Amino acid sequence: MESSSLIGMNFCVRDRWEILKIHKAGTETLLGGDMGNAIFQKSGEYILRVEMRGNALKFSLALDPVVRDGRGEFIDLGEVSDSTFRSGGVGLAVFDGKWAVFRDFFVKKL
């Protein structure tokens, strides 16, 4: 994959979770942490919620597949303030895996 297609904010799960900012000058880890291998399972269902207001981005994760439309129990991953990207798009990608299934994806104005 062309590196310019990765430019932006990226949520990554490997041996730990990270919020990465990838830009022309390089890659920065804005947030990250360990959640334990038991948290992320193959064939698991998770909901990543990103709330953006101005330069503020708030990230949270739901581990319960029953949670829908922002209701239910979310784990706060953290907040960052960043003004690097003034506009852009939203997308999904899978790396180092053969496939992934995304059941739902939506953008809602707050």
C-alpha positions in Angstrom: 0.0 0.0 0.0 1.3 3.4 -0.9 2.5 5.3 2.2 0.6 8.5 1.2 -2.7 6.6 1.6 -1.9 6.1 5.3 -1.5 9.8 6.0 -3.9 10.8 8.8 -5.0 9.4 12.2 -4.9 5.6 12.4 -6.2 3.3 15.2 -3.9 0.2 15.3 -4.1 -3.0 17.2 -1.1 -5.2 17.4 0.4 -6.4 20.7 -1.0 -3.1 22.0 -3.5 -0.5 20.8 -2.2 2.8 19.4 -3.6 6.0 17.9 -1.0 7.0 15.3 -0.6 10.3 13.4 1.0 9.5 10.1 2.2 12.6 8.1 4.9 13.5 5.6 7.5 14.0 8.4 6.9 10.6 9.9 4.8 8.7 12.4 3.9 9.8 16.0 2.1 7.8 18.6 -0.5 10.1 20.1 -2.1 7.6 22.5 -1.4 4.0 23.3 -1.7 1.3 25.9 -1.9 -2.4 26.7 -5.3 -4.0 27.1 -4.1 -7.6 27.4 -4.3 -10.3 24.7 -7.6 -11.6 26.2 -9.4 -8.3 25.1 -8.9 -8.5 21.3 -9.8 -11.9 19.9 -10.0 -13.2 16.4 -13.7 -13.2 15.3 -14.5 -10.7 18.1 -16.8 -7.7 17.6 -15.7 -4.3 18.8 -16.9 -0.7 18.4 -14.4 2.2 18.1 -16.0 5.6 18.7 -14.2 8.8 17.7 -15.7 12.1 18.7 -14.3 15.1 17.0 -15.0 18.7 18.0 -12.7 21.3 16.5 -9.2 20.1 17.2 -10.2 17.8 20.0 -10.5 14.0 19.3 -11.8 11.6 21.9 -11.4 7.9 21.4 -13.3 5.1 23.2 -13.8 1.4 22.6 -16.8 -0.9 23.3 -16.0 -4.6 23.9 -19.6 -5.6 24.0 -21.2 -6.3 20.5 -24.6 -5.4 21.9 -23.6 -1.7 22.3 -25.1 0.3 19.4 -25.6 4.0 18.6 -23.3 5.2 21.3 -25.3 3.6 24.2 -23.7 1.2 26.6 -20.3 0.6 28.2 -17.3 2.2 26.5 -13.7 2.2 27.7 -12.2 5.7 27.4 -8.9 5.4 25.5 -8.1 9.1 25.8 -8.2 12.5 24.2 -5.8 14.4 22.0 -5.8 17.9 20.5 -4.3 18.2 17.1 -4.7 20.7 14.2 -2.5 19.0 11.6 -5.3 17.9 9.3 -8.0 20.5 8.6 -10.1 18.2 6.4 -10.2 14.7 5.1 -12.1 11.5 4.8 -12.8 8.4 6.9 -12.0 4.9 6.0 -11.3 1.3 7.1 -8.3 -0.8 6.4 -6.8 -4.2 7.5 -3.1 -4.9 7.5 -1.3 -8.1 8.3 -4.5 -10.1 8.0 -6.2 -12.0 5.3 -9.6 -10.4 5.8 -12.0 -8.6 8.2 -15.7 -8.0 8.3 -17.2 -4.6 9.2 -20.8 -4.9 10.0 -21.6 -1.2 10.4 -19.9 2.0 9.7 -21.5 5.5 10.1 -20.6 9.1 10.5 -23.0 11.2 12.6 -22.8 15.0 13.1 -22.7 15.9 16.8 
